[in-house]
Amino acid sequence: MKRIVIVGTALAVLGASASVAAASTYNNYSGSQLTISAGKTGPLSMVEKLQVSAPAGNRAAPLTNIKLKIYGVKLDTGKLPVCTDSLILKNKTSPLGGCPRGSLIGSGPVHALLGPASNPSSSAGTPCNPFLNVFNGGPNKQVFYFYTKSATDCGGLTTGATAPYDGTISYSGGNAVINVPLPPDISTKVANQPGLYSSLIAETVNFGKKVAGKPYMQGVACKHGKRPWSITLTAHLYNGGNETQTVSGSSKC
């Protein structure tokens, strides 16, 4: 059975102040965290760490959407080179997708299980451990692309097995809002194979203060000495329904 690279991206909770608003849910996001460097203004670095678990013996339900809100930041997309989906598709066997130097804004490892929608058991899953690159996609966009370092990373599949996908950037109420719909190609129909689900286990993506010497995430304001944030995660359940949970917290300003 053909298998492929998995679901990505995301951000999550910070420290003891983080909370998850959900009742009687399937996925558990405990242990997830977002770390943003301190500073009211100026360039900021960020490490996003997402951990997902399910009831004992089962795989997590595949994520289908992630929406992140971060207070008091601006993403200076106009200062960096731009990468596009079409460019990556022309160079899909390359981890960098032929993107211009300086467009890569974040990267890190991902751990997941791929398995049949008809059987959520963890024993029916196949390990898939690719890496995720995040590129500047222009004024209102981020571009995400998975790659593998060897054929053993993800059941024999290599870079280019899944297509790039986009997140949109907007601003509301002092927050930067990054909304990332996860297409079926990496969630509920992996590699365009009907009935093949991707269950995220863990993801850590690092974003530096500067990219090729230029800042990307800039601090512009704080709220009572803190930088509040939230992440709303939507997952597709094995019974055909959906669940949405919001993880919220704050980092020091």
Secondary structure, 3 states (H helix, E strand, C coil): CCCCCCCCCCCCCCCCCCEEECCCCCCECCCCEEEECCCCCEECCEEEEEECECCCCECCCCEEEEEEEEECEEECHHHCCCCCHHHHHHCCCCCCCCCCCCCEEEEEEEEEEEEECCCCEHHHCEEECCEEEEEECCCCEEEEEEECCCCCCCCCCCCCCCCCEEEEEEEECCEEEEEEECCHHHCCCHHHCCCEEEEEEEEEEEECCEECCEECEEECCCECCEEEEEEEEEEECCCCCEEEEEEEEEEEC
